[in-house]
Amino acid sequence: MSSVRVVTFGCRLNAYESEVVRQNAHAAGLSNSVIVNTCAVTAEAERQARQTIRKVRRDHPQARIVVTGCSAQIDPRRYAAMPEVDLVLGNDEKLRPASFLPPAASDDRIRVNDAMAMAETAGHLIEGFDGRARAFVQVQNGCDHRCTFCIIPFGRGPSRSVPIGVIADQARRLVANGYAEIVLTGVDITSYGRDLPGRPPLGQMLRRLLRTVPELRRLRLSSLDPAEIDTDLWSLIAEEPRLLPHLHLSLQAGDDMILKRMKRRHSRADTIAFTDRARRLRPDIVLGADLIAGFPTESEPMFDNTLRLVDDCGLSLLHIFPYSPRPGTPAARMPQLPKAVRRERAAALRQAGQDALTATLSDHVGRTAEVLVETPSSGRTEHYLPVHFDRPQTPSAIMRTKLIAATTQQLAGRSIDQPQP
């Protein structure tokens, strides 16, 4: 190994920051190095990161291993104690090239500042994303809320927003480099703007971005909190074709008592009202959601409320997480459900999500879609539905595609014209 390899776990924000990390490592002159950008959202994500670190050392015994990301920020000493690890960087430190320089002494192997003192976002201009057809742009970082199950604020710090000018410059550069679709990402993007002059909300920022970067063809949003949708964003959902007809919601549960114990700010009725309004404004919209199965104290009737939410809200693209206690969070001190119950409920939610996805895929058969080609054989529609092509296509192109059949997992598509420039 003679180059720098970055292994990314977790969210789209981590995917964006991994490109910044790659740039910073090169700027610091690193070579023969592997950087592991960790996630802390579940115990399983942390286990996979540690497993990967051990495998990297076995496969590349001479490589320098640097560990960073949310898990490293929250528990740096655990990673520094691994014999495979040469350096541990916090989420703030990974954004600065000097942090990647070799430590001068063994006690300098941990470079992690207090997350609550973080004031910067990754305001770096990057050229692209290795092996990806769509690009990610960070618009926000951190979180000021304290959901009882979530450790991420302790890894990301307080909420802070990227100024619109920086966002527009980054989007313009990525579009110039051939990206037709951009995903705006952050930890809590619906809190955007509260720390900026004039407190511009997310919808206002989106409107300005689309106006100042008219060459941007497709704009997608990462996870939204249904408690914080502003008037401008609702208008864009209704009126702006470049804002794609797919929203992913941070719901977590569908029972009011569990939502209260999670310290969420929406109710079950709020969720249903949100999805009903979204469909009135954009009848073809496809909705996804994050849901947690087996939260502490969750009874069978409480779980049934969450299970029924899939149908009640027409959710098709689900991310299901069996509850994972995070040390230091209030939920970890609540009465826990057995792991078997958590796994069983997660399986039931996944089956409900699979049934909903199958129905949505079948409903799109016969339509024509604009598919972003991700690999020569596959891509995703504007609704974020997976498509398998009938013949090889050019990655990163947008193909006008006839959707001719569906399986339980994807659509079959036949391209009907040349790639759109």
C-alpha positions as CSV (number, residue, x, y, z in Angstrom):
1,M,0.0,0.0,0.0
2,S,1.5,3.3,-1.1
3,S,-1.5,5.7,-0.9
4,V,-4.1,6.8,1.6
5,R,-7.3,4.8,1.9
6,V,-10.3,6.0,3.9
7,V,-12.9,3.5,5.3
8,T,-16.2,5.2,6.1
9,F,-18.9,4.0,8.5
10,G,-22.2,5.6,9.2
11,C,-24.1,8.5,7.7
12,R,-23.8,10.7,4.6
13,L,-22.2,13.4,6.7
14,N,-19.3,11.0,7.4
15,A,-19.1,10.2,3.6
16,Y,-18.7,13.9,2.9
17,E,-16.2,14.4,5.7
18,S,-14.2,11.4,4.5
19,E,-13.4,13.3,1.3
20,V,-12.2,16.2,3.4
21,V,-10.1,13.8,5.5
22,R,-8.6,12.3,2.3
23,Q,-7.6,15.8,1.1
24,N,-6.2,16.7,4.5
25,A,-4.2,13.5,4.7
26,H,-2.6,14.1,1.3
27,A,-1.9,17.7,2.3
28,A,-0.1,16.4,5.4
29,G,2.0,14.2,3.2
30,L,0.6,10.9,4.5
31,S,1.2,7.7,2.5
32,N,0.8,4.0,3.3
33,S,-2.0,4.9,5.6
34,V,-5.6,3.7,6.3
35,I,-8.0,6.2,8.0
36,V,-11.1,4.6,9.6
37,N,-13.9,7.2,10.0
38,T,-16.1,5.6,12.6
39,C,-19.8,5.8,13.6
40,A,-21.3,5.7,17.1
41,V,-25.0,5.4,16.4
42,T,-25.2,1.7,17.5
43,A,-23.0,-0.8,19.2
44,E,-22.9,-2.8,16.0
45,A,-21.4,0.1,14.1
46,E,-18.7,0.3,16.6
47,R,-18.1,-3.4,16.6
48,Q,-17.7,-3.3,12.8
49,A,-15.2,-0.5,13.0
50,R,-13.0,-2.4,15.5
51,Q,-13.3,-5.5,13.4
52,T,-12.2,-3.5,10.3
53,I,-9.2,-2.0,12.2
54,R,-8.0,-5.5,13.1
55,K,-8.4,-6.7,9.5
56,V,-6.6,-3.7,8.1
57,R,-3.6,-4.5,10.4
58,R,-3.6,-8.1,9.3
59,D,-3.8,-7.3,5.6
60,H,-1.4,-4.3,5.8
61,P,1.1,-4.8,8.7
62,Q,3.2,-1.8,7.7
63,A,0.4,0.6,7.2
64,R,-0.3,3.5,9.5
65,I,-3.8,3.3,11.0
66,V,-5.6,6.5,12.0
67,V,-9.0,6.3,13.6
68,T,-11.4,9.2,13.7
69,G,-15.2,9.9,13.6
70,C,-17.9,9.9,16.2
71,S,-16.9,6.8,18.0
72,A,-13.4,7.9,18.3
73,Q,-14.5,11.3,19.5
74,I,-16.7,9.8,22.2
75,D,-14.3,7.1,23.4
76,P,-10.8,7.9,22.2
77,R,-9.0,5.8,24.8
78,R,-10.7,2.6,23.7
79,Y,-9.3,3.0,20.2
80,A,-5.9,4.2,21.4
81,A,-5.7,1.0,23.5
82,M,-5.9,-1.1,20.4
83,P,-2.4,-2.2,19.4
84,E,-3.3,-1.9,15.7
85,V,-4.0,1.9,16.0
86,D,-1.3,4.5,15.5
87,L,-3.3,7.7,16.0
88,V,-6.8,8.8,17.2
89,L,-8.3,12.0,15.9
90,G,-11.5,13.8,17.0
91,N,-14.2,15.1,14.7
92,D,-12.7,18.6,14.9
93,E,-9.1,17.5,14.4
94,K,-9.8,15.4,11.3
95,L,-10.7,18.6,9.5
96,R,-7.2,20.0,9.8
97,P,-4.2,18.7,7.8
98,A,-1.7,19.3,10.7
99,S,-3.6,16.7,12.8
100,F,-2.4,13.9,10.6
101,L,1.3,14.5,11.2
102,P,2.9,11.7,13.1
103,P,2.8,12.1,16.9
104,A,6.1,13.2,18.5
105,A,5.6,11.0,21.5
106,S,3.5,8.0,22.6
107,D,1.3,10.2,24.8
108,D,0.4,12.2,21.8
109,R,-1.5,9.4,20.1
110,I,-4.9,10.9,21.1
111,R,-5.8,14.3,19.5
112,V,-9.4,14.9,20.6
113,N,-10.9,18.1,21.8
114,D,-14.1,18.7,23.7
115,A,-17.0,18.2,21.3
116,M,-19.1,20.9,23.1
117,A,-16.4,23.4,22.2
118,M,-16.6,22.7,18.5
119,A,-17.3,25.8,16.4
120,E,-16.4,24.9,12.9
121,T,-18.0,22.9,10.1
122,A,-16.2,21.2,7.2
123,G,-16.2,24.3,5.1
124,H,-13.7,22.8,2.7
125,L,-14.2,22.7,-1.1
126,I,-13.9,19.2,-2.4
127,E,-13.7,18.1,-6.0
128,G,-15.7,14.9,-5.9
129,F,-16.5,11.6,-4.2
130,D,-14.4,8.5,-5.0
131,G,-16.6,5.9,-6.7
132,R,-19.9,7.8,-6.2
133,A,-22.4,9.0,-8.8
134,R,-24.0,11.6,-6.5
135,A,-22.3,14.1,-4.3
136,F,-22.8,15.1,-0.7
137,V,-22.6,18.7,0.6
138,Q,-22.5,19.5,4.3
139,V,-24.9,22.3,5.3
140,Q,-25.0,21.8,9.1
141,N,-23.2,19.8,11.9
142,G,-24.0,19.0,15.5
143,C,-27.3,18.9,17.4
144,D,-28.8,21.0,20.2
145,H,-31.5,18.4,21.0
146,R,-31.1,15.6,23.6
147,C,-33.1,12.6,22.5
148,T,-32.7,10.1,25.3
149,F,-31.3,7.3,23.0
150,C,-28.8,9.3,21.1
151,I,-25.1,9.8,21.8
152,I,-24.3,11.7,18.6
153,P,-24.4,15.3,20.1
154,F,-21.5,14.2,22.2
155,G,-19.6,13.2,19.1
156,R,-20.6,16.2,17.0
157,G,-21.1,19.1,19.4
158,P,-23.6,21.9,19.2
159,S,-25.6,22.7,16.0
160,R,-23.8,25.0,13.6
161,S,-24.6,26.0,10.0
162,V,-22.6,26.4,6.9
163,P,-23.1,29.9,5.3
164,I,-25.1,29.8,2.0
165,G,-22.2,31.2,0.1
166,V,-19.9,28.3,1.0
167,I,-22.7,25.8,0.2
168,A,-23.3,27.4,-3.2
169,D,-19.5,27.5,-4.0
170,Q,-19.3,23.8,-3.1
171,A,-22.3,22.8,-5.2
172,R,-21.1,24.8,-8.1
173,R,-17.7,23.1,-8.1
174,L,-19.3,19.6,-7.8
175,V,-21.7,20.4,-10.7
176,A,-18.8,21.6,-12.8
177,N,-17.0,18.3,-12.1
178,G,-19.9,16.3,-13.6
179,Y,-22.3,15.7,-10.6
180,A,-25.9,15.9,-11.7
181,E,-27.3,15.2,-8.2
182,I,-26.3,16.6,-4.8
183,V,-27.5,15.5,-1.4
184,L,-27.5,18.1,1.4
185,T,-26.4,16.5,4.6
186,G,-25.9,17.2,8.3
187,V,-26.8,15.9,11.7
188,D,-30.0,17.9,12.1
189,I,-30.5,19.9,8.9
190,T,-33.9,21.2,9.8
191,S,-32.2,23.3,12.5
192,Y,-30.3,25.0,9.8
193,G,-29.7,28.8,10.1
194,R,-30.4,29.5,13.7
195,D,-26.8,30.4,14.4
196,L,-26.4,32.5,11.3
197,P,-27.1,36.3,10.8
198,G,-30.8,36.7,10.1
199,R,-31.5,33.1,11.1
200,P,-32.4,31.9,7.6
201,P,-34.3,28.6,7.8
202,L,-33.6,25.5,5.7
203,G,-36.2,26.3,3.1
204,Q,-34.8,29.8,2.5
205,M,-31.3,28.4,2.1
206,L,-32.6,25.8,-0.4
207,R,-34.4,28.5,-2.4
208,R,-31.3,30.6,-2.6
209,L,-29.1,27.7,-3.5
210,L,-31.3,26.6,-6.4
211,R,-31.5,30.2,-7.6
212,T,-27.7,30.8,-7.4
213,V,-26.7,27.4,-8.9
214,P,-29.2,27.0,-11.8
215,E,-27.0,24.4,-13.4
216,L,-27.7,22.0,-10.5
217,R,-30.2,19.5,-11.9
218,R,-31.2,17.4,-8.9
219,L,-31.2,18.2,-5.2
220,R,-32.0,15.7,-2.5
221,L,-32.2,16.1,1.2
222,S,-30.9,13.9,4.0
223,S,-33.0,13.0,7.0
224,L,-35.6,15.6,8.1
225,D,-37.1,16.2,11.6
226,P,-40.9,16.5,11.0
227,A,-41.1,18.9,13.9
228,E,-39.2,21.6,12.1
229,I,-40.4,22.1,8.5
230,D,-40.6,25.7,7.5
231,T,-43.0,27.5,5.1
232,D,-40.4,27.9,2.4
233,L,-39.6,24.2,2.5
234,W,-43.2,23.2,2.1
235,S,-43.5,25.5,-0.9
236,L,-40.4,24.0,-2.5
237,I,-41.8,20.5,-2.0
238,A,-44.9,21.6,-3.8
239,E,-43.4,23.7,-6.6
240,E,-39.7,22.9,-7.3
241,P,-39.1,20.0,-9.7
242,R,-35.3,20.0,-9.0
243,L,-36.1,19.2,-5.3
244,L,-36.6,15.5,-5.8
245,P,-39.9,13.7,-4.7
246,H,-38.3,11.7,-2.0
247,L,-38.1,12.6,1.7
248,H,-36.5,10.6,4.5
249,L,-37.9,11.3,8.0
250,S,-36.3,11.0,11.4
251,L,-39.4,9.4,13.2
252,Q,-37.9,6.7,15.5
253,A,-41.3,5.6,16.8
254,G,-45.1,5.7,16.2
255,D,-46.3,5.6,19.8
256,D,-46.8,8.8,21.8
257,M,-45.5,7.4,25.1
258,I,-42.4,6.1,23.5
259,L,-41.9,9.3,21.6
260,K,-42.2,11.2,24.9
261,R,-39.7,8.9,26.6
262,M,-37.3,9.3,23.6
263,K,-37.7,13.1,24.2
264,R,-38.8,13.6,20.6
265,R,-40.7,16.8,19.7
266,H,-43.5,15.3,17.5
267,S,-46.4,13.1,18.1
268,R,-47.9,10.2,16.1
269,A,-50.6,12.6,14.9
270,D,-47.9,15.1,13.8
271,T,-46.3,12.4,11.7
272,I,-49.5,11.4,10.0
273,A,-50.3,15.1,9.4
274,F,-46.9,15.7,7.9
275,T,-47.1,12.7,5.5
276,D,-50.7,13.6,4.5
277,R,-49.6,17.2,3.7
278,A,-46.5,16.1,1.8
279,R,-48.7,13.9,-0.5
280,R,-51.3,16.6,-1.0
281,L,-48.5,18.9,-2.2
282,R,-46.5,16.2,-4.2
283,P,-48.8,13.3,-4.9
284,D,-46.0,11.1,-6.3
285,I,-43.7,11.6,-3.4
286,V,-41.9,8.5,-1.8
287,L,-41.3,8.6,1.9
288,G,-38.8,6.8,4.0
289,A,-38.0,6.9,7.7
290,D,-35.7,5.8,10.6
291,L,-37.5,3.6,13.2
292,I,-36.1,2.1,16.4
293,A,-37.4,-1.3,17.5
294,G,-37.5,-2.4,21.1
295,F,-36.9,0.9,22.9
296,P,-36.8,0.5,26.7
297,T,-40.3,0.1,28.2
298,E,-41.9,-0.5,24.8
299,S,-44.9,-2.8,25.3
300,E,-46.6,-4.9,22.6
301,P,-49.4,-2.3,22.0
302,M,-46.8,0.5,21.9
303,F,-44.8,-1.5,19.3
304,D,-48.0,-2.1,17.3
305,N,-48.5,1.6,17.0
306,T,-45.0,1.9,15.4
307,L,-45.7,-1.1,13.2
308,R,-49.0,0.4,12.0
309,L,-47.3,3.7,11.2
310,V,-45.7,2.2,8.2
311,D,-49.1,1.7,6.5
312,D,-50.7,4.8,8.1
313,C,-48.0,7.1,6.6
314,G,-47.2,5.1,3.5
315,L,-43.6,4.6,4.3
316,S,-41.6,2.7,1.7
317,L,-37.9,3.1,2.3
318,L,-37.1,2.2,6.0
319,H,-34.0,2.2,8.0
320,I,-34.7,-0.1,11.0
321,F,-32.5,-0.2,14.1
322,P,-32.9,-2.6,17.0
323,Y,-32.5,-0.4,20.0
324,S,-28.9,-0.2,21.1
325,P,-28.1,1.2,24.5
326,R,-25.5,3.9,24.3
327,P,-23.5,4.4,27.6
328,G,-24.1,7.8,29.1
329,T,-27.6,8.3,27.6
330,P,-30.8,8.5,29.7
331,A,-32.4,5.6,27.7
332,A,-29.5,3.3,28.7
333,R,-30.6,3.6,32.3
334,M,-34.3,2.8,31.6
335,P,-35.7,-0.8,31.9
336,Q,-34.3,-2.7,28.9
337,L,-36.1,-5.2,26.7
338,P,-34.5,-8.6,26.0
339,K,-32.3,-8.6,22.9
340,A,-34.4,-11.4,21.4
341,V,-37.5,-9.1,21.7
342,R,-35.7,-6.2,20.1
343,R,-34.5,-8.4,17.2
344,E,-38.0,-9.9,16.7
345,R,-39.6,-6.5,16.6
346,A,-36.9,-5.2,14.2
347,A,-37.6,-8.2,11.9
348,A,-41.3,-7.4,12.0
349,L,-40.7,-3.8,11.0
350,R,-38.3,-4.8,8.3
351,Q,-41.0,-7.2,6.9
352,A,-43.5,-4.3,6.9
353,G,-41.0,-2.1,5.1
354,Q,-40.3,-4.9,2.6
355,D,-44.0,-5.3,1.9
356,A,-44.4,-1.5,1.4
357,L,-41.3,-1.3,-0.9
358,T,-42.6,-4.2,-3.0
359,A,-45.9,-2.4,-3.4
360,T,-44.2,0.9,-4.3
361,L,-41.9,-0.8,-6.9
362,S,-44.9,-2.5,-8.5
363,D,-46.8,0.8,-8.6
364,H,-43.9,2.4,-10.7
365,V,-43.9,-0.3,-13.4
366,G,-45.0,1.2,-16.7
367,R,-43.8,4.7,-15.8
368,T,-40.9,6.6,-17.3
369,A,-38.2,7.8,-14.9
370,E,-35.0,9.9,-14.9
371,V,-32.5,7.4,-13.5
372,L,-29.1,8.5,-12.1
373,V,-26.7,5.8,-13.2
374,E,-24.6,4.6,-10.2
375,T,-22.9,1.6,-11.8
376,P,-23.0,0.3,-15.4
377,S,-25.9,-2.0,-14.4
378,S,-27.8,0.0,-11.7
379,G,-29.1,3.4,-10.6
380,R,-31.9,5.2,-8.8
381,T,-34.9,7.1,-9.9
382,E,-35.8,10.6,-8.8
383,H,-37.9,8.8,-6.1
384,Y,-34.7,7.0,-4.9
385,L,-36.0,3.6,-6.1
386,P,-33.4,1.1,-7.3
387,V,-33.3,0.2,-11.0
388,H,-31.4,-2.6,-12.8
389,F,-30.7,-1.7,-16.5
390,D,-31.2,-4.0,-19.4
391,R,-27.8,-3.1,-20.8
392,P,-24.7,-1.3,-19.5
393,Q,-24.9,2.4,-18.9
394,T,-22.5,5.2,-18.3
395,P,-22.1,6.0,-14.5
396,S,-23.1,9.5,-13.4
397,A,-25.3,10.0,-16.5
398,I,-29.1,10.5,-16.1
399,M,-31.0,8.1,-18.3
400,R,-34.6,8.5,-19.4
401,T,-35.7,5.0,-18.6
402,K,-38.9,2.9,-19.1
403,L,-39.6,0.9,-15.9
404,I,-40.7,-2.5,-17.3
405,A,-40.9,-4.9,-14.4
406,A,-40.3,-5.2,-10.6
407,T,-39.0,-7.7,-8.1
408,T,-39.3,-7.3,-4.4
409,Q,-36.0,-5.4,-4.3
410,Q,-35.7,-3.3,-7.5
411,L,-37.2,-2.2,-10.8
412,A,-36.1,-3.4,-14.2
413,G,-35.4,-0.5,-16.6
414,R,-34.9,-0.1,-20.4
415,S,-33.2,3.1,-21.4
416,I,-35.1,4.9,-24.1
417,D,-32.7,7.6,-25.2
418,Q,-29.2,8.9,-25.0
419,P,-27.7,10.1,-21.7
420,Q,-28.8,13.6,-20.9
421,P,-25.9,16.1,-20.8
